[in-house]
Amino acid sequence: MANTAQARKRARQAVKQRGHNASQRSALRTAIKKIIKAVEAGDKAAAQAAYQENVSVIDTIADKNIIHKNKASRHKSRLSAAVKAMAA
């Protein structure tokens, strides 16, 4: 347990920040799932639209250092390749 006032405050802030980061990671996973679902549905136009909408969510979360920028880039690359590989 924290002994000083500063440590108690940091512990309170850490709990609040952890909750916020968890919600951001959840939003990231939801954005990725939306793109994957559109790809699996087989509609290339819908998949491209989903990719365009959700790639900004991935970038935003990487900018906030919730995930590493290379991980965000890897996700975007793989999702983009999946969309491009679809039959028109």
Residue pairs with C-beta under 8 A, 6 or more apart in sequence:
2 8
2 10
2 11
21 66
24 61
24 64
24 66
25 61
25 66
25 67
27 57
27 61
28 57
28 58
28 61
28 66
28 67
31 54
31 57
31 58
32 54
32 58
32 75
32 79
34 50
34 53
34 54
35 47
35 50
35 51
35 54
35 79
35 82
35 83
36 79
36 82
37 50
38 46
38 47
38 49
38 50
38 51
39 47
39 79
39 82
39 83
39 86
41 47
42 86
44 83
44 86
44 87
44 88
47 82
47 83
47 86
48 83
51 79
51 80
51 83
55 76
55 79
58 72
58 75
58 76
59 72
59 76
61 67
61 72
62 68
62 69
62 71
62 72
62 73
